[in-house]
Amino acid sequence: MAWLCRGIILLLGLLSQTDYVQACDDDCKDDLIQKFQNLLESQLDSKMEQIVMKIESKFETLVEDKLENILDTKLNLKMDQISNTLTTNQNAISSDLQSVKEHIVSYSHSLDELNTSNVFMTSQLIEHLAKDKETDNAPSSQNISNVNDSLNELKTLAKKSNVILTELMEDCKGPSNTTTQQLNDILESTEEMDQNGMKA
């Protein structure tokens, strides 16, 4: 670029000399000036293209680095969230399973007690019915009352057994789906992050 400027100055110096002015008319001068001007513009365009290419290259590299850092940071955060969620829900699941085990033991004891009571009440009912059968007379009002009481007790025991069995079945279904739902939410937000990163 420096030699081009020096050439232009030299050209102007030559054009200012009397002998050269006499040898070259105005059209000749304009033609020379136009040629130098075209050469200068060509050099300037080339330099500008090189500068623009360098700027674009550096800008693309900078944007890629920044975008990669942002995505890495978000990905690490999401991985931490997933890890924390798994740990939290693993502890919750362990606690739920332990609670289920305790309930099963408790219900087992309750069923044993109910079974014992059921056997006793059944034997009492059979005894009352046997007393009425041994006599030719109609059952006494006391025996009828005893039989009704025994039947009512058996009905109550049956209801309690059904309640215990229902609760036991509910507990045996296991923990809730909290873990699956939370993981799905995290994965959905991760997919949105990826899509936003690709758009950026």
TORVO-845248 format. One record per residue: residue number from 1; residue in three letters; x, y, z of N, C-alpha, C, O in turn. Coordinates in steps of 0.05 Angstrom, whole numbers, padded with zeros to 5 digits. Example, Ala and Ser with C-alpha at 12.3 -4.5 7.8 and 13.67 -1.06 7.14 Angstrom:
% residues 2
(1,ala,(00264,-00114,00156),(00246,-00090,00156),(00264,-00066,00156),(00285,-00066,00169));
(2,ser,(00257,-00045,00142),(00273,-00021,00143),(00258,00001,00157),(00268,00023,00161));
% end
This chain:
% residues 200
(1,met,(00017,-00024,00000),(00000,00000,00000),(00017,00025,00000),(00010,00045,-00012));
(2,ala,(00040,00024,00014),(00058,00047,00015),(00070,00053,-00012),(00072,00076,-00021));
(3,trp,(00077,00032,-00027),(00089,00036,-00053),(00069,00048,-00072),(00076,00062,-00091));
(4,leu,(00043,00041,-00068),(00023,00052,-00086),(00020,00082,-00081),(00017,00098,-00100));
(5,cys,(00020,00090,-00056),(00018,00119,-00050),(00042,00134,-00062),(00040,00156,-00073));
(6,arg,(00066,00122,-00059),(00090,00135,-00070),(00088,00137,-00100),(00098,00156,-00112));
(7,gly,(00076,00116,-00113),(00073,00117,-00142),(00055,00140,-00151),(00060,00153,-00171));
(8,ile,(00033,00144,-00135),(00015,00166,-00142),(00028,00193,-00139),(00025,00210,-00156));
(9,ile,(00044,00195,-00117),(00058,00221,-00113),(00078,00225,-00136),(00081,00248,-00146));
(10,leu,(00092,00204,-00144),(00111,00206,-00166),(00097,00214,-00192),(00107,00230,-00207));
(11,leu,(00073,00202,-00196),(00058,00208,-00220),(00050,00237,-00221),(00052,00251,-00241));
(12,leu,(00041,00247,-00198),(00033,00275,-00197),(00057,00293,-00201),(00055,00315,-00213));
(13,gly,(00080,00285,-00191),(00105,00300,-00195),(00112,00301,-00225),(00121,00322,-00235));
(14,leu,(00109,00278,-00238),(00115,00277,-00267),(00096,00295,-00283),(00104,00309,-00301));
(15,leu,(00071,00293,-00275),(00051,00309,-00290),(00055,00339,-00286),(00047,00355,-00303));
(16,ser,(00068,00346,-00264),(00073,00374,-00259),(00097,00385,-00275),(00101,00410,-00276));
(17,gln,(00113,00367,-00286),(00137,00376,-00301),(00128,00387,-00329),(00110,00376,-00341));
(18,thr,(00141,00409,-00338),(00132,00422,-00362),(00136,00405,-00387),(00118,00404,-00404));
(19,asp,(00159,00391,-00388),(00164,00375,-00412),(00144,00353,-00415),(00134,00348,-00437));
(20,tyr,(00137,00340,-00393),(00118,00318,-00394),(00090,00327,-00400),(00074,00314,-00414));
(21,val,(00084,00351,-00390),(00058,00363,-00395),(00055,00368,-00425),(00033,00364,-00436));
(22,gln,(00076,00377,-00437),(00075,00383,-00466),(00073,00357,-00482),(00060,00356,-00503));
(23,ala,(00085,00335,-00472),(00084,00310,-00487),(00058,00294,-00483),(00051,00277,-00499));
(24,cys,(00044,00300,-00462),(00019,00285,-00455),(-00004,00305,-00453),(-00003,00324,-00438));
(25,asp,(-00025,00301,-00469),(-00047,00319,-00468),(-00066,00312,-00444),(-00059,00295,-00428));
(26,asp,(-00088,00326,-00443),(-00106,00323,-00420),(-00118,00295,-00419),(-00121,00283,-00397));
(27,asp,(-00125,00284,-00442),(-00136,00257,-00443),(-00116,00236,-00433),(-00124,00217,-00419));
(28,cys,(-00091,00240,-00440),(-00070,00222,-00430),(-00068,00224,-00400),(-00065,00203,-00387));
(29,lys,(-00069,00248,-00389),(-00067,00251,-00360),(-00090,00238,-00346),(-00087,00223,-00327));
(30,asp,(-00114,00242,-00357),(-00138,00231,-00344),(-00137,00200,-00345),(-00145,00186,-00326));
(31,asp,(-00126,00190,-00368),(-00124,00161,-00370),(-00105,00149,-00349),(-00111,00129,-00337));
(32,leu,(-00083,00162,-00346),(-00063,00153,-00326),(-00075,00154,-00298),(-00072,00136,-00281));
(33,ile,(-00087,00177,-00292),(-00099,00180,-00266),(-00121,00159,-00261),(-00123,00148,-00239));
(34,gln,(-00137,00153,-00281),(-00158,00133,-00279),(-00147,00105,-00273),(-00157,00090,-00257));
(35,lys,(-00124,00099,-00288),(-00112,00073,-00284),(-00102,00070,-00255),(-00106,00049,-00242));
(36,phe,(-00088,00091,-00245),(-00079,00090,-00217),(-00102,00089,-00198),(-00100,00075,-00177));
(37,gln,(-00123,00103,-00204),(-00147,00102,-00186),(-00159,00074,-00185),(-00167,00064,-00164));
(38,asn,(-00161,00062,-00209),(-00172,00035,-00210),(-00154,00015,-00195),(-00164,-00002,-00180));
(39,leu,(-00128,00018,-00198),(-00109,00001,-00183),(-00112,00005,-00153),(-00112,-00014,-00138));
(40,leu,(-00115,00030,-00145),(-00118,00036,-00117),(-00144,00024,-00106),(-00144,00012,-00084));
(41,glu,(-00166,00027,-00121),(-00192,00015,-00112),(-00190,-00015,-00111),(-00201,-00027,-00092));
(42,ser,(-00177,-00027,-00130),(-00174,-00056,-00130),(-00159,-00066,-00105),(-00167,-00085,-00092));
(43,gln,(-00137,-00052,-00099),(-00121,-00059,-00075),(-00138,-00054,-00050),(-00137,-00071,-00031));
(44,leu,(-00153,-00033,-00049),(-00169,-00027,-00025),(-00191,-00049,-00022),(-00196,-00058,00000));
(45,asp,(-00204,-00057,-00044),(-00224,-00078,-00043),(-00213,-00104,-00033),(-00225,-00117,-00016));
(46,ser,(-00189,-00110,-00043),(-00176,-00135,-00034),(-00169,-00135,-00004),(-00174,-00154,00010));
(47,lys,(-00159,-00112,00005),(-00152,-00109,00033),(-00178,-00110,00050),(-00178,-00123,00071));
(48,met,(-00199,-00097,00041),(-00224,-00098,00056),(-00236,-00126,00058),(-00246,-00134,00079));
(49,glu,(-00234,-00141,00036),(-00243,-00169,00037),(-00227,-00186,00057),(-00239,-00202,00071));
(50,gln,(-00201,-00182,00057),(-00185,-00196,00076),(-00192,-00189,00105),(-00194,-00206,00123));
(51,ile,(-00196,-00163,00110),(-00203,-00154,00137),(-00230,-00165,00145),(-00233,-00175,00168));
(52,val,(-00250,-00165,00127),(-00276,-00175,00133),(-00275,-00205,00138),(-00289,-00214,00157));
(53,met,(-00260,-00220,00123),(-00257,-00249,00127),(-00245,-00255,00154),(-00254,-00273,00168));
(54,lys,(-00225,-00239,00162),(-00212,-00244,00188),(-00232,-00238,00211),(-00233,-00253,00230));
(55,ile,(-00247,-00216,00207),(-00266,-00209,00228),(-00288,-00230,00230),(-00295,-00238,00253));
(56,glu,(-00298,-00239,00208),(-00319,-00260,00208),(-00308,-00286,00221),(-00323,-00299,00236));
(57,ser,(-00284,-00293,00214),(-00272,-00318,00225),(-00270,-00316,00256),(-00277,-00334,00270));
(58,lys,(-00259,-00293,00265),(-00256,-00289,00294),(-00284,-00288,00308),(-00287,-00299,00330));
(59,phe,(-00303,-00276,00295),(-00330,-00273,00307),(-00343,-00301,00309),(-00355,-00308,00329));
(60,glu,(-00340,-00317,00288),(-00352,-00344,00288),(-00339,-00361,00310),(-00353,-00375,00324));
(61,thr,(-00313,-00359,00312),(-00299,-00374,00333),(-00308,-00365,00361),(-00313,-00382,00378));
(62,leu,(-00311,-00339,00364),(-00319,-00329,00390),(-00348,-00338,00397),(-00353,-00346,00419));
(63,val,(-00366,-00336,00377),(-00393,-00345,00382),(-00395,-00375,00388),(-00410,-00383,00406));
(64,glu,(-00380,-00391,00373),(-00380,-00420,00378),(-00370,-00426,00406),(-00381,-00443,00420));
(65,asp,(-00349,-00413,00414),(-00338,-00418,00441),(-00358,-00410,00463),(-00362,-00424,00482));
(66,lys,(-00370,-00386,00459),(-00390,-00377,00479),(-00414,-00396,00480),(-00423,-00403,00502));
(67,leu,(-00424,-00404,00457),(-00447,-00422,00456),(-00440,-00449,00468),(-00456,-00460,00483));
(68,glu,(-00416,-00458,00463),(-00408,-00484,00474),(-00407,-00482,00505),(-00415,-00501,00519));
(69,asn,(-00396,-00460,00515),(-00394,-00456,00544),(-00421,-00455,00557),(-00426,-00467,00578));
(70,ile,(-00440,-00440,00543),(-00467,-00438,00554),(-00481,-00465,00555),(-00493,-00472,00575));
(71,leu,(-00479,-00480,00533),(-00491,-00507,00532),(-00479,-00526,00552),(-00494,-00541,00565));
(72,asp,(-00453,-00525,00555),(-00440,-00542,00575),(-00450,-00535,00603),(-00455,-00553,00620));
(73,thr,(-00452,-00509,00609),(-00461,-00501,00635),(-00489,-00510,00641),(-00495,-00521,00662));
(74,lys,(-00507,-00506,00621),(-00535,-00515,00624),(-00537,-00545,00627),(-00553,-00556,00642));
(75,leu,(-00521,-00559,00611),(-00522,-00588,00612),(-00512,-00598,00639),(-00524,-00617,00650));
(76,asn,(-00492,-00586,00650),(-00482,-00594,00677),(-00503,-00589,00698),(-00507,-00605,00716));
(77,leu,(-00517,-00566,00695),(-00538,-00560,00714),(-00561,-00581,00713),(-00571,-00590,00733));
(78,lys,(-00568,-00588,00688),(-00589,-00608,00685),(-00580,-00635,00696),(-00597,-00649,00708));
(79,met,(-00556,-00643,00692),(-00545,-00668,00702),(-00546,-00668,00733),(-00552,-00688,00746));
(80,asp,(-00539,-00645,00745),(-00540,-00643,00774),(-00568,-00645,00784),(-00574,-00659,00804));
(81,gln,(-00587,-00633,00769),(-00615,-00635,00777),(-00625,-00664,00776),(-00639,-00674,00794));
(82,ile,(-00617,-00678,00754),(-00625,-00706,00752),(-00613,-00723,00774),(-00627,-00740,00786));
(83,ser,(-00588,-00718,00780),(-00575,-00733,00801),(-00588,-00728,00828),(-00593,-00747,00844));
(84,asn,(-00594,-00702,00834),(-00607,-00695,00859),(-00635,-00708,00861),(-00644,-00717,00882));
(85,thr,(-00649,-00707,00838),(-00676,-00718,00838),(-00676,-00748,00843),(-00692,-00759,00858));
(86,leu,(-00657,-00762,00830),(-00655,-00791,00834),(-00648,-00798,00863),(-00659,-00816,00874));
(87,thr,(-00629,-00782,00874),(-00621,-00787,00902),(-00644,-00783,00921),(-00650,-00799,00939));
(88,thr,(-00658,-00760,00917),(-00681,-00753,00934),(-00703,-00774,00933),(-00713,-00783,00953));
(89,asn,(-00710,-00782,00908),(-00731,-00801,00905),(-00723,-00830,00912),(-00740,-00846,00920));
(90,gln,(-00697,-00836,00910),(-00688,-00862,00919),(-00692,-00864,00950),(-00700,-00884,00960));
(91,asn,(-00685,-00842,00963),(-00689,-00842,00992),(-00719,-00844,00999),(-00727,-00858,01018));
(92,ala,(-00736,-00829,00983),(-00765,-00830,00988),(-00775,-00858,00983),(-00792,-00868,00998));
(93,ile,(-00766,-00871,00962),(-00775,-00898,00955),(-00767,-00918,00978),(-00782,-00935,00986));
(94,ser,(-00742,-00915,00987),(-00733,-00932,01009),(-00750,-00929,01034),(-00757,-00948,01047));
(95,ser,(-00757,-00903,01039),(-00774,-00898,01062),(-00802,-00910,01058),(-00813,-00921,01077));
(96,asp,(-00813,-00907,01034),(-00839,-00918,01028),(-00839,-00948,01031),(-00858,-00960,01042));
(97,leu,(-00818,-00961,01020),(-00817,-00990,01022),(-00815,-01000,01051),(-00827,-01020,01059));
(98,gln,(-00799,-00985,01067),(-00797,-00992,01095),(-00824,-00989,01109),(-00832,-01005,01126));
(99,ser,(-00839,-00968,01102),(-00865,-00963,01113),(-00884,-00986,01105),(-00900,-00995,01121));
(100,val,(-00882,-00994,01080),(-00899,-01016,01070),(-00893,-01042,01086),(-00912,-01056,01094));
(101,lys,(-00868,-01047,01090),(-00860,-01071,01106),(-00872,-01070,01134),(-00882,-01090,01144));
(102,glu,(-00870,-01047,01146),(-00881,-01044,01174),(-00911,-01048,01174),(-00922,-01061,01192));
(103,his,(-00924,-01037,01153),(-00953,-01040,01152),(-00961,-01070,01148),(-00980,-01079,01159));
(104,ile,(-00945,-01083,01131),(-00951,-01112,01126),(-00949,-01128,01152),(-00966,-01145,01158));
(105,val,(-00928,-01122,01168),(-00925,-01136,01193),(-00948,-01129,01212),(-00959,-01147,01225));
(106,ser,(-00955,-01103,01213),(-00978,-01095,01230),(-01004,-01108,01221),(-01019,-01118,01238));
(107,tyr,(-01009,-01108,01195),(-01033,-01120,01185),(-01034,-01150,01190),(-01055,-01162,01195));
(108,ser,(-01010,-01163,01188),(-01009,-01191,01192),(-01017,-01198,01221),(-01031,-01217,01226));
(109,his,(-01007,-01182,01240),(-01014,-01186,01268),(-01044,-01181,01272),(-01057,-01196,01286));
(110,ser,(-01055,-01161,01259),(-01083,-01155,01262),(-01100,-01177,01250),(-01121,-01185,01262));
(111,leu,(-01092,-01188,01228),(-01106,-01211,01216),(-01105,-01235,01234),(-01125,-01250,01236));
(112,asp,(-01082,-01240,01246),(-01080,-01262,01265),(-01100,-01259,01288),(-01113,-01278,01297));
(113,glu,(-01101,-01234,01298),(-01120,-01229,01321),(-01149,-01232,01312),(-01165,-01244,01326));
(114,leu,(-01154,-01222,01288),(-01182,-01225,01278),(-01189,-01255,01273),(-01211,-01264,01279));
(115,asn,(-01169,-01270,01263),(-01174,-01298,01259),(-01179,-01313,01285),(-01197,-01330,01287));
(116,thr,(-01164,-01306,01305),(-01168,-01318,01332),(-01196,-01311,01342),(-01210,-01328,01352));
(117,ser,(-01203,-01286,01340),(-01230,-01277,01349),(-01252,-01291,01332),(-01272,-01299,01343));
(118,asn,(-01246,-01294,01307),(-01266,-01307,01289),(-01271,-01336,01298),(-01294,-01346,01300));
(119,val,(-01249,-01350,01304),(-01251,-01378,01313),(-01267,-01380,01339),(-01284,-01397,01342));
(120,phe,(-01261,-01361,01357),(-01274,-01361,01383),(-01304,-01356,01380),(-01321,-01369,01391));
(121,met,(-01310,-01335,01364),(-01339,-01328,01360),(-01354,-01351,01346),(-01377,-01356,01352));
(122,thr,(-01340,-01364,01327),(-01353,-01386,01313),(-01360,-01409,01332),(-01381,-01421,01331));
(123,ser,(-01340,-01415,01349),(-01344,-01436,01369),(-01367,-01429,01388),(-01383,-01446,01396));
(124,gln,(-01369,-01404,01396),(-01391,-01395,01413),(-01418,-01398,01399),(-01438,-01406,01411));
(125,leu,(-01418,-01391,01373),(-01443,-01393,01358),(-01451,-01422,01356),(-01475,-01429,01360));
(126,ile,(-01432,-01440,01350),(-01438,-01469,01348),(-01449,-01479,01375),(-01467,-01495,01376));
(127,glu,(-01436,-01470,01397),(-01445,-01478,01423),(-01474,-01470,01429),(-01489,-01485,01440));
(128,his,(-01481,-01445,01422),(-01508,-01436,01426),(-01528,-01452,01409),(-01550,-01459,01419));
(129,leu,(-01520,-01457,01384),(-01538,-01472,01367),(-01541,-01501,01377),(-01563,-01512,01375));
(130,ala,(-01520,-01512,01388),(-01521,-01540,01398),(-01539,-01542,01422),(-01554,-01561,01425));
(131,lys,(-01539,-01522,01440),(-01556,-01522,01463),(-01585,-01521,01454),(-01602,-01535,01466));
(132,asp,(-01591,-01506,01434),(-01619,-01505,01425),(-01627,-01531,01412),(-01651,-01539,01413));
(133,lys,(-01609,-01544,01399),(-01615,-01569,01385),(-01620,-01592,01405),(-01636,-01610,01400));
(134,glu,(-01605,-01591,01428),(-01607,-01613,01448),(-01635,-01613,01461),(-01644,-01634,01470));
(135,thr,(-01648,-01591,01462),(-01674,-01590,01474),(-01696,-01591,01452),(-01692,-01581,01430));
(136,asp,(-01718,-01603,01459),(-01740,-01604,01440),(-01756,-01578,01440),(-01771,-01572,01421));
(137,asn,(-01751,-01563,01461),(-01766,-01537,01463),(-01754,-01517,01444),(-01731,-01520,01435));
(138,ala,(-01769,-01497,01438),(-01759,-01475,01421),(-01736,-01461,01435),(-01734,-01460,01459));
(139,pro,(-01717,-01450,01420),(-01694,-01436,01432),(-01703,-01414,01450),(-01722,-01400,01445));
(140,ser,(-01688,-01412,01472),(-01695,-01391,01491),(-01687,-01364,01479),(-01671,-01361,01461));
(141,ser,(-01700,-01344,01490),(-01694,-01316,01481),(-01665,-01309,01486),(-01653,-01294,01472));
(142,gln,(-01654,-01321,01508),(-01626,-01315,01515),(-01608,-01327,01494),(-01588,-01315,01485));
(143,asn,(-01614,-01352,01486),(-01597,-01365,01465),(-01599,-01351,01439),(-01580,-01347,01424));
(144,ile,(-01624,-01342,01432),(-01628,-01327,01407),(-01612,-01301,01408),(-01599,-01294,01388));
(145,ser,(-01613,-01288,01430),(-01597,-01263,01433),(-01567,-01268,01431),(-01553,-01253,01419));
(146,asn,(-01559,-01291,01443),(-01530,-01298,01442),(-01522,-01304,01413),(-01500,-01296,01404));
(147,val,(-01539,-01318,01399),(-01533,-01324,01371),(-01531,-01299,01354),(-01513,-01296,01338));
(148,asn,(-01551,-01281,01358),(-01550,-01256,01343),(-01525,-01239,01349),(-01513,-01227,01331));
(149,asp,(-01518,-01239,01375),(-01493,-01224,01382),(-01469,-01237,01369),(-01451,-01222,01359));
(150,ser,(-01468,-01263,01368),(-01446,-01277,01355),(-01445,-01271,01325),(-01423,-01266,01314));
(151,leu,(-01468,-01271,01312),(-01469,-01264,01284),(-01460,-01236,01278),(-01445,-01230,01259));
(152,asn,(-01469,-01218,01295),(-01460,-01189,01292),(-01430,-01186,01296),(-01417,-01171,01281));
(153,glu,(-01420,-01201,01315),(-01391,-01200,01320),(-01376,-01210,01295),(-01356,-01199,01287));
(154,leu,(-01386,-01232,01284),(-01373,-01244,01260),(-01375,-01224,01236),(-01355,-01221,01221));
(155,lys,(-01397,-01210,01233),(-01400,-01190,01212),(-01379,-01167,01216),(-01367,-01158,01197));
(156,thr,(-01377,-01158,01241),(-01358,-01137,01247),(-01329,-01146,01241),(-01313,-01131,01230));
(157,leu,(-01323,-01171,01249),(-01296,-01181,01243),(-01291,-01183,01213),(-01269,-01178,01204));
(158,ala,(-01312,-01191,01199),(-01309,-01193,01169),(-01303,-01166,01157),(-01287,-01163,01139));
(159,lys,(-01318,-01146,01166),(-01314,-01118,01156),(-01285,-01109,01162),(-01272,-01097,01145));
(160,lys,(-01276,-01114,01187),(-01249,-01106,01195),(-01228,-01120,01177),(-01208,-01108,01169));
(161,ser,(-01233,-01145,01172),(-01214,-01160,01155),(-01214,-01148,01127),(-01192,-01146,01115));
(162,asn,(-01237,-01141,01116),(-01237,-01129,01089),(-01223,-01102,01089),(-01209,-01096,01070));
(163,val,(-01227,-01086,01110),(-01213,-01060,01111),(-01183,-01064,01111),(-01168,-01051,01097));
(164,ile,(-01174,-01083,01128),(-01145,-01088,01130),(-01133,-01098,01104),(-01112,-01090,01095));
(165,leu,(-01148,-01116,01091),(-01139,-01127,01065),(-01138,-01105,01044),(-01119,-01104,01028));
(166,thr,(-01157,-01087,01044),(-01157,-01065,01025),(-01134,-01047,01029),(-01120,-01039,01010));
(167,glu,(-01129,-01040,01054),(-01106,-01022,01060),(-01079,-01036,01053),(-01061,-01023,01043));
(168,leu,(-01078,-01062,01058),(-01054,-01077,01052),(-01049,-01077,01022),(-01026,-01074,01013));
(169,met,(-01070,-01080,01006),(-01067,-01080,00977),(-01058,-01053,00967),(-01042,-01051,00949));
(170,glu,(-01069,-01031,00979),(-01061,-01004,00971),(-01031,-00999,00977),(-01017,-00988,00961));
(171,asp,(-01022,-01009,01001),(-00994,-01005,01008),(-00976,-01021,00990),(-00954,-01012,00984));
(172,cys,(-00985,-01045,00982),(-00968,-01062,00965),(-00965,-01052,00937),(-00949,-01062,00921));
(173,lys,(-00981,-01032,00929),(-00978,-01020,00903),(-00951,-01006,00900),(-00943,-01000,00877));
(174,gly,(-00939,-01000,00922),(-00912,-00987,00921),(-00914,-00957,00921),(-00935,-00945,00924));
(175,pro,(-00890,-00944,00918),(-00888,-00915,00919),(-00903,-00902,00896),(-00911,-00916,00876));
(176,ser,(-00907,-00876,00898),(-00921,-00862,00877),(-00902,-00858,00853),(-00879,-00865,00854));
(177,asn,(-00913,-00846,00832),(-00898,-00841,00807),(-00884,-00814,00807),(-00879,-00803,00786));
(178,thr,(-00877,-00804,00831),(-00864,-00777,00833),(-00838,-00777,00818),(-00832,-00758,00804));
(179,thr,(-00822,-00798,00821),(-00796,-00799,00808),(-00798,-00797,00778),(-00785,-00782,00765));
(180,thr,(-00816,-00814,00767),(-00819,-00814,00738),(-00828,-00787,00727),(-00818,-00777,00707));
(181,gln,(-00847,-00774,00741),(-00857,-00748,00732),(-00836,-00727,00733),(-00833,-00712,00714));
(182,gln,(-00820,-00726,00755),(-00799,-00706,00757),(-00778,-00710,00736),(-00768,-00691,00725));
(183,leu,(-00771,-00735,00730),(-00751,-00740,00709),(-00761,-00732,00682),(-00747,-00721,00666));
(184,asn,(-00787,-00738,00677),(-00799,-00729,00651),(-00798,-00699,00648),(-00792,-00689,00627));
(185,asp,(-00804,-00684,00670),(-00803,-00655,00669),(-00775,-00646,00663),(-00771,-00627,00647));
(186,ile,(-00755,-00658,00675),(-00727,-00650,00670),(-00719,-00656,00642),(-00706,-00639,00629));
(187,leu,(-00727,-00679,00631),(-00720,-00686,00604),(-00733,-00668,00584),(-00721,-00660,00564));
(188,glu,(-00758,-00660,00590),(-00772,-00641,00572),(-00758,-00614,00571),(-00754,-00602,00550));
(189,ser,(-00750,-00604,00595),(-00736,-00579,00596),(-00709,-00581,00583),(-00699,-00561,00572));
(190,thr,(-00696,-00604,00584),(-00670,-00608,00571),(-00673,-00607,00541),(-00657,-00596,00527));
(191,glu,(-00695,-00620,00531),(-00700,-00619,00502),(-00705,-00591,00493),(-00696,-00583,00471));
(192,glu,(-00720,-00575,00509),(-00724,-00547,00502),(-00698,-00532,00502),(-00694,-00514,00484));
(193,met,(-00680,-00538,00521),(-00654,-00524,00521),(-00638,-00531,00496),(-00625,-00513,00485));
(194,asp,(-00639,-00556,00488),(-00625,-00564,00464),(-00636,-00550,00439),(-00620,-00540,00422));
(195,gln,(-00662,-00548,00437),(-00674,-00535,00414),(-00667,-00505,00414),(-00662,-00494,00393));
(196,asn,(-00668,-00492,00438),(-00661,-00464,00439),(-00632,-00460,00433),(-00625,-00440,00420));
(197,gly,(-00615,-00479,00441),(-00586,-00476,00435),(-00581,-00479,00405),(-00564,-00464,00394));
(198,met,(-00596,-00497,00391),(-00593,-00500,00363),(-00602,-00475,00348),(-00590,-00467,00328));
(199,lys,(-00624,-00463,00358),(-00634,-00439,00345),(-00614,-00416,00348),(-00609,-00401,00330));
(200,ala,(-00601,-00415,00373),(-00581,-00394,00377),(-00558,-00397,00359),(-00539,-00382,00360));
% end
